[in-house]
Amino acid sequence: MNRRTRGASTAPVECSQCGASDAIQIELTVSDEQTILFNSCHRCEHRWWMSDGSAIDITGVLDLVRKT
């Protein structure tokens, strides 16, 4: 099963940890209209975030969403 939002590609999302192809991807708009992608694997429950094509850690996500 592949779930994505807002017209994103229909290609399967592959888990960066276990390689399963049934991860979900949710597009989030954060500060300054920047978009990040939240990914979650159904098989191993690994979660990861992407911004501008690169992986970011939770600290980076929190910095982006923190109100100043």
Biopython code that builds the backbone (N, CA, C, O; Angstrom):
import numpy as np
from Bio.PDB.StructureBuilder import StructureBuilder

atoms = [
    (1, "MET", "N", (0.847, -1.172, 0.000)),
    (1, "MET", "CA", (0.000, 0.000, 0.000)),
    (1, "MET", "C", (0.891, 1.232, 0.000)),
    (1, "MET", "O", (1.855, 1.303, 0.762)),
    (2, "ASN", "N", (0.582, 2.183, -0.833)),
    (2, "ASN", "CA", (1.355, 3.406, -0.939)),
    (2, "ASN", "C", (0.451, 4.593, -0.645)),
    (2, "ASN", "O", (-0.583, 4.763, -1.291)),
    (3, "ARG", "N", (0.833, 5.416, 0.326)),
    (3, "ARG", "CA", (0.044, 6.601, 0.650)),
    (3, "ARG", "C", (0.923, 7.825, 0.522)),
    (3, "ARG", "O", (2.032, 7.867, 1.053)),
    (4, "ARG", "N", (0.423, 8.817, -0.184)),
    (4, "ARG", "CA", (1.121, 10.093, -0.330)),
    (4, "ARG", "C", (0.089, 11.191, -0.345)),
    (4, "ARG", "O", (-1.110, 10.930, -0.449)),
    (5, "THR", "N", (0.552, 12.422, -0.242)),
    (5, "THR", "CA", (-0.368, 13.543, -0.209)),
    (5, "THR", "C", (-0.090, 14.526, -1.328)),
    (5, "THR", "O", (0.994, 14.526, -1.910)),
    (6, "ARG", "N", (-1.051, 15.346, -1.621)),
    (6, "ARG", "CA", (-0.966, 16.485, -2.526)),
    (6, "ARG", "C", (-0.244, 16.211, -3.830)),
    (6, "ARG", "O", (0.717, 16.905, -4.159)),
    (7, "GLY", "N", (-0.683, 15.227, -4.567)),
    (7, "GLY", "CA", (-0.192, 15.007, -5.912)),
    (7, "GLY", "C", (1.248, 14.551, -6.009)),
    (7, "GLY", "O", (1.843, 14.643, -7.082)),
    (8, "ALA", "N", (1.820, 14.070, -4.941)),
    (8, "ALA", "CA", (3.189, 13.575, -4.993)),
    (8, "ALA", "C", (3.244, 12.359, -5.911)),
    (8, "ALA", "O", (2.218, 11.768, -6.247)),
    (9, "SER", "N", (4.438, 12.007, -6.301)),
    (9, "SER", "CA", (4.629, 10.855, -7.173)),
    (9, "SER", "C", (3.972, 9.607, -6.574)),
    (9, "SER", "O", (3.870, 9.473, -5.355)),
    (10, "THR", "N", (3.533, 8.709, -7.439)),
    (10, "THR", "CA", (2.908, 7.480, -6.948)),
    (10, "THR", "C", (3.918, 6.350, -6.788)),
    (10, "THR", "O", (3.530, 5.211, -6.527)),
    (11, "ALA", "N", (5.196, 6.644, -6.940)),
    (11, "ALA", "CA", (6.224, 5.622, -6.750)),
    (11, "ALA", "C", (6.214, 5.161, -5.296)),
    (11, "ALA", "O", (5.991, 5.971, -4.396)),
    (12, "PRO", "N", (6.452, 3.878, -5.054)),
    (12, "PRO", "CA", (6.483, 3.379, -3.674)),
    (12, "PRO", "C", (7.568, 4.091, -2.862)),
    (12, "PRO", "O", (8.613, 4.473, -3.389)),
    (13, "VAL", "N", (7.296, 4.256, -1.592)),
    (13, "VAL", "CA", (8.284, 4.838, -0.684)),
    (13, "VAL", "C", (9.025, 3.685, -0.033)),
    (13, "VAL", "O", (8.418, 2.849, 0.637)),
    (14, "GLU", "N", (10.330, 3.639, -0.227)),
    (14, "GLU", "CA", (11.135, 2.556, 0.330)),
    (14, "GLU", "C", (11.746, 2.986, 1.654)),
    (14, "GLU", "O", (12.291, 4.084, 1.769)),
    (15, "CYS", "N", (11.652, 2.125, 2.640)),
    (15, "CYS", "CA", (12.204, 2.397, 3.958)),
    (15, "CYS", "C", (13.722, 2.490, 3.870)),
    (15, "CYS", "O", (14.374, 1.634, 3.272)),
    (16, "SER", "N", (14.273, 3.529, 4.467)),
    (16, "SER", "CA", (15.722, 3.708, 4.445)),
    (16, "SER", "C", (16.446, 2.775, 5.406)),
    (16, "SER", "O", (17.674, 2.699, 5.390)),
    (17, "GLN", "N", (15.695, 2.064, 6.242)),
    (17, "GLN", "CA", (16.328, 1.152, 7.203)),
    (17, "GLN", "C", (16.176, -0.317, 6.796)),
    (17, "GLN", "O", (17.171, -1.039, 6.718)),
    (18, "CYS", "N", (14.929, -0.772, 6.533)),
    (18, "CYS", "CA", (14.726, -2.201, 6.248)),
    (18, "CYS", "C", (14.479, -2.493, 4.767)),
    (18, "CYS", "O", (14.482, -3.655, 4.360)),
    (19, "GLY", "N", (14.268, -1.460, 3.965)),
    (19, "GLY", "CA", (14.074, -1.647, 2.529)),
    (19, "GLY", "C", (12.657, -1.999, 2.117)),
    (19, "GLY", "O", (12.404, -2.195, 0.928)),
    (20, "ALA", "N", (11.721, -2.087, 3.060)),
    (20, "ALA", "CA", (10.323, -2.380, 2.719)),
    (20, "ALA", "C", (9.780, -1.279, 1.813)),
    (20, "ALA", "O", (10.175, -0.118, 1.921)),
    (21, "SER", "N", (8.875, -1.659, 0.925)),
    (21, "SER", "CA", (8.334, -0.675, -0.013)),
    (21, "SER", "C", (6.917, -0.244, 0.349)),
    (21, "SER", "O", (6.168, 0.198, -0.522)),
    (22, "ASP", "N", (6.541, -0.365, 1.614)),
    (22, "ASP", "CA", (5.189, 0.025, 2.006)),
    (22, "ASP", "C", (5.179, 1.155, 3.042)),
    (22, "ASP", "O", (4.251, 1.266, 3.843)),
    (23, "ALA", "N", (6.226, 1.991, 3.017)),
    (23, "ALA", "CA", (6.265, 3.141, 3.918)),
    (23, "ALA", "C", (5.292, 4.208, 3.426)),
    (23, "ALA", "O", (4.937, 4.245, 2.248)),
    (24, "ILE", "N", (4.871, 5.070, 4.337)),
    (24, "ILE", "CA", (4.025, 6.192, 3.947)),
    (24, "ILE", "C", (4.879, 7.452, 3.932)),
    (24, "ILE", "O", (5.925, 7.524, 4.577)),
    (25, "GLN", "N", (4.411, 8.435, 3.187)),
    (25, "GLN", "CA", (5.100, 9.718, 3.117)),
    (25, "GLN", "C", (4.061, 10.818, 3.209)),
    (25, "GLN", "O", (3.074, 10.818, 2.474)),
    (26, "ILE", "N", (4.290, 11.756, 4.118)),
    (26, "ILE", "CA", (3.369, 12.871, 4.318)),
    (26, "ILE", "C", (4.138, 14.166, 4.116)),
    (26, "ILE", "O", (5.171, 14.399, 4.744)),
    (27, "GLU", "N", (3.620, 14.999, 3.234)),
    (27, "GLU", "CA", (4.242, 16.287, 2.953)),
    (27, "GLU", "C", (3.742, 17.318, 3.955)),
    (27, "GLU", "O", (2.536, 17.475, 4.147)),
    (28, "LEU", "N", (4.680, 18.026, 4.597)),
    (28, "LEU", "CA", (4.344, 19.038, 5.595)),
    (28, "LEU", "C", (4.943, 20.376, 5.181)),
    (28, "LEU", "O", (6.100, 20.441, 4.765)),
    (29, "THR", "N", (4.162, 21.432, 5.293)),
    (29, "THR", "CA", (4.677, 22.770, 5.041)),
    (29, "THR", "C", (4.972, 23.406, 6.389)),
    (29, "THR", "O", (4.103, 23.479, 7.258)),
    (30, "VAL", "N", (6.207, 23.864, 6.554)),
    (30, "VAL", "CA", (6.645, 24.437, 7.821)),
    (30, "VAL", "C", (6.997, 25.905, 7.617)),
    (30, "VAL", "O", (6.553, 26.513, 6.643)),
    (31, "SER", "N", (7.776, 26.475, 8.504)),
    (31, "SER", "CA", (8.090, 27.898, 8.453)),
    (31, "SER", "C", (8.579, 28.344, 7.082)),
    (31, "SER", "O", (9.240, 27.598, 6.359)),
    (32, "ASP", "N", (8.239, 29.568, 6.753)),
    (32, "ASP", "CA", (8.642, 30.175, 5.479)),
    (32, "ASP", "C", (8.229, 29.348, 4.267)),
    (32, "ASP", "O", (8.897, 29.364, 3.233)),
    (33, "GLU", "N", (7.110, 28.617, 4.410)),
    (33, "GLU", "CA", (6.569, 27.800, 3.312)),
    (33, "GLU", "C", (7.516, 26.698, 2.852)),
    (33, "GLU", "O", (7.349, 26.171, 1.752)),
    (34, "GLN", "N", (8.491, 26.343, 3.655)),
    (34, "GLN", "CA", (9.384, 25.236, 3.320)),
    (34, "GLN", "C", (8.634, 23.922, 3.499)),
    (34, "GLN", "O", (7.825, 23.782, 4.416)),
    (35, "THR", "N", (8.903, 22.969, 2.626)),
    (35, "THR", "CA", (8.253, 21.667, 2.678)),
    (35, "THR", "C", (9.231, 20.620, 3.196)),
    (35, "THR", "O", (10.381, 20.556, 2.761)),
    (36, "ILE", "N", (8.757, 19.803, 4.131)),
    (36, "ILE", "CA", (9.524, 18.641, 4.561)),
    (36, "ILE", "C", (8.651, 17.408, 4.351)),
    (36, "ILE", "O", (7.424, 17.503, 4.322)),
    (37, "LEU", "N", (9.285, 16.266, 4.207)),
    (37, "LEU", "CA", (8.569, 15.012, 4.022)),
    (37, "LEU", "C", (8.801, 14.134, 5.242)),
    (37, "LEU", "O", (9.940, 13.851, 5.613)),
    (38, "PHE", "N", (7.706, 13.707, 5.859)),
    (38, "PHE", "CA", (7.764, 12.756, 6.967)),
    (38, "PHE", "C", (7.501, 11.378, 6.392)),
    (38, "PHE", "O", (6.537, 11.189, 5.651)),
    (39, "ASN", "N", (8.340, 10.418, 6.721)),
    (39, "ASN", "CA", (8.221, 9.054, 6.222)),
    (39, "ASN", "C", (8.136, 8.098, 7.397)),
    (39, "ASN", "O", (8.813, 8.289, 8.407)),
    (40, "SER", "N", (7.306, 7.068, 7.272)),
    (40, "SER", "CA", (7.151, 6.078, 8.330)),
    (40, "SER", "C", (6.951, 4.699, 7.709)),
    (40, "SER", "O", (6.121, 4.517, 6.818)),
    (41, "CYS", "N", (7.727, 3.733, 8.195)),
    (41, "CYS", "CA", (7.666, 2.366, 7.671)),
    (41, "CYS", "C", (6.674, 1.540, 8.478)),
    (41, "CYS", "O", (6.715, 1.535, 9.708)),
    (42, "HIS", "N", (5.794, 0.850, 7.789)),
    (42, "HIS", "CA", (4.827, -0.029, 8.453)),
    (42, "HIS", "C", (5.488, -1.282, 9.015)),
    (42, "HIS", "O", (5.041, -1.829, 10.023)),
    (43, "ARG", "N", (6.546, -1.730, 8.361)),
    (43, "ARG", "CA", (7.173, -2.987, 8.769)),
    (43, "ARG", "C", (8.044, -2.832, 10.014)),
    (43, "ARG", "O", (7.852, -3.556, 10.991)),
    (44, "CYS", "N", (8.991, -1.908, 9.994)),
    (44, "CYS", "CA", (9.941, -1.801, 11.109)),
    (44, "CYS", "C", (9.707, -0.573, 11.998)),
    (44, "CYS", "O", (10.402, -0.390, 12.998)),
    (45, "GLU", "N", (8.736, 0.262, 11.638)),
    (45, "GLU", "CA", (8.358, 1.462, 12.383)),
    (45, "GLU", "C", (9.442, 2.535, 12.409)),
    (45, "GLU", "O", (9.398, 3.440, 13.241)),
    (46, "HIS", "N", (10.416, 2.440, 11.501)),
    (46, "HIS", "CA", (11.439, 3.486, 11.370)),
    (46, "HIS", "C", (10.778, 4.745, 10.831)),
    (46, "HIS", "O", (9.907, 4.676, 9.963)),
    (47, "ARG", "N", (11.194, 5.896, 11.349)),
    (47, "ARG", "CA", (10.664, 7.181, 10.879)),
    (47, "ARG", "C", (11.837, 8.063, 10.467)),
    (47, "ARG", "O", (12.879, 8.076, 11.123)),
    (48, "TRP", "N", (11.652, 8.806, 9.362)),
    (48, "TRP", "CA", (12.690, 9.716, 8.907)),
    (48, "TRP", "C", (12.063, 10.889, 8.177)),
    (48, "TRP", "O", (10.928, 10.817, 7.705)),
    (49, "TRP", "N", (12.826, 11.974, 8.094)),
    (49, "TRP", "CA", (12.368, 13.214, 7.485)),
    (49, "TRP", "C", (13.327, 13.613, 6.388)),
    (49, "TRP", "O", (14.525, 13.342, 6.463)),
    (50, "MET", "N", (12.787, 14.264, 5.359)),
    (50, "MET", "CA", (13.581, 14.740, 4.226)),
    (50, "MET", "C", (13.260, 16.213, 3.988)),
    (50, "MET", "O", (12.116, 16.644, 4.137)),
    (51, "SER", "N", (14.280, 16.972, 3.619)),
    (51, "SER", "CA", (14.110, 18.372, 3.258)),
    (51, "SER", "C", (15.052, 18.674, 2.106)),
    (51, "SER", "O", (16.253, 18.421, 2.204)),
    (52, "ASP", "N", (14.527, 19.206, 1.028)),
    (52, "ASP", "CA", (15.331, 19.533, -0.155)),
    (52, "ASP", "C", (16.142, 18.339, -0.652)),
    (52, "ASP", "O", (17.280, 18.496, -1.093)),
    (53, "GLY", "N", (15.552, 17.144, -0.580)),
    (53, "GLY", "CA", (16.198, 15.944, -1.090)),
    (53, "GLY", "C", (17.218, 15.303, -0.172)),
    (53, "GLY", "O", (17.830, 14.298, -0.534)),
    (54, "SER", "N", (17.412, 15.871, 1.019)),
    (54, "SER", "CA", (18.381, 15.323, 1.969)),
    (54, "SER", "C", (17.690, 14.932, 3.266)),
    (54, "SER", "O", (16.711, 15.555, 3.677)),
    (55, "ALA", "N", (18.213, 13.892, 3.904)),
    (55, "ALA", "CA", (17.672, 13.468, 5.195)),
    (55, "ALA", "C", (18.020, 14.509, 6.253)),
    (55, "ALA", "O", (19.114, 15.073, 6.250)),
    (56, "ILE", "N", (17.078, 14.753, 7.154)),
    (56, "ILE", "CA", (17.341, 15.614, 8.307)),
    (56, "ILE", "C", (16.907, 14.879, 9.559)),
    (56, "ILE", "O", (16.001, 14.046, 9.517)),
    (57, "ASP", "N", (17.554, 15.188, 10.675)),
    (57, "ASP", "CA", (17.197, 14.514, 11.918)),
    (57, "ASP", "C", (16.092, 15.291, 12.634)),
    (57, "ASP", "O", (15.705, 16.378, 12.205)),
    (58, "ILE", "N", (15.597, 14.726, 13.718)),
    (58, "ILE", "CA", (14.479, 15.336, 14.434)),
    (58, "ILE", "C", (14.842, 16.730, 14.950)),
    (58, "ILE", "O", (13.984, 17.611, 15.003)),
    (59, "THR", "N", (16.087, 16.935, 15.325)),
    (59, "THR", "CA", (16.506, 18.257, 15.792)),
    (59, "THR", "C", (16.345, 19.292, 14.662)),
    (59, "THR", "O", (15.905, 20.415, 14.907)),
    (60, "GLY", "N", (16.695, 18.916, 13.450)),
    (60, "GLY", "CA", (16.517, 19.807, 12.302)),
    (60, "GLY", "C", (15.053, 20.100, 12.040)),
    (60, "GLY", "O", (14.689, 21.229, 11.711)),
    (61, "VAL", "N", (14.209, 19.082, 12.187)),
    (61, "VAL", "CA", (12.767, 19.281, 12.006)),
    (61, "VAL", "C", (12.245, 20.253, 13.048)),
    (61, "VAL", "O", (11.499, 21.177, 12.721)),
    (62, "LEU", "N", (12.631, 20.053, 14.295)),
    (62, "LEU", "CA", (12.154, 20.930, 15.377)),
    (62, "LEU", "C", (12.634, 22.365, 15.160)),
    (62, "LEU", "O", (11.895, 23.307, 15.449)),
    (63, "ASP", "N", (13.843, 22.546, 14.663)),
    (63, "ASP", "CA", (14.331, 23.892, 14.363)),
    (63, "ASP", "C", (13.486, 24.562, 13.279)),
    (63, "ASP", "O", (13.239, 25.767, 13.339)),
    (64, "LEU", "N", (13.045, 23.783, 12.290)),
    (64, "LEU", "CA", (12.234, 24.335, 11.203)),
    (64, "LEU", "C", (10.833, 24.717, 11.654)),
    (64, "LEU", "O", (10.266, 25.689, 11.154)),
    (65, "VAL", "N", (10.275, 23.977, 12.579)),
    (65, "VAL", "CA", (8.885, 24.240, 12.999)),
    (65, "VAL", "C", (8.789, 25.155, 14.215)),
    (65, "VAL", "O", (7.707, 25.639, 14.547)),
    (66, "ARG", "N", (9.901, 25.390, 14.868)),
    (66, "ARG", "CA", (9.908, 26.238, 16.061)),
    (66, "ARG", "C", (9.556, 27.670, 15.681)),
    (66, "ARG", "O", (10.120, 28.228, 14.739)),
    (67, "LYS", "N", (8.626, 28.257, 16.415)),
    (67, "LYS", "CA", (8.248, 29.648, 16.184)),
    (67, "LYS", "C", (9.273, 30.552, 16.857)),
    (67, "LYS", "O", (9.690, 30.304, 17.988)),
    (68, "THR", "N", (9.671, 31.599, 16.148)),
    (68, "THR", "CA", (10.642, 32.532, 16.728)),
    (68, "THR", "C", (9.958, 33.787, 17.196)),
    (68, "THR", "O", (10.613, 34.691, 17.713)),
]
sb = StructureBuilder()
sb.init_structure("model")
sb.init_model(0)
sb.init_chain("A")
sb.init_seg("    ")
for serial, (resi, resn, name, xyz) in enumerate(atoms, 1):
    if name == "N":
        sb.init_residue(resn, " ", resi, " ")
    sb.init_atom(name, np.array(xyz, "f"), 0.0, 1.0, " ", f" {name:<3s}", serial, name[0])
structure = sb.get_structure()
